[in-house]
Amino acid sequence: MNKDEQKAEELLQLLGEELAKSREQAMERAEQPERESIPVTGR
């Protein structure tokens, strides 16, 4: 493998890792339901 191919492979690896991280974060947000606001009323 020449230097250009090696650099391209490294970049693809880094891009793949970043994509996996962003997918994980998106899934974590999707799994957590939005917090509901419950109004407080005085008695």
Protein Blocks (a to p, Z undefined) as FASTA:
>chain_A
ZZklmmmmmmmmmmmmmmmmmmmmmmmmmmpccddddddddZZ
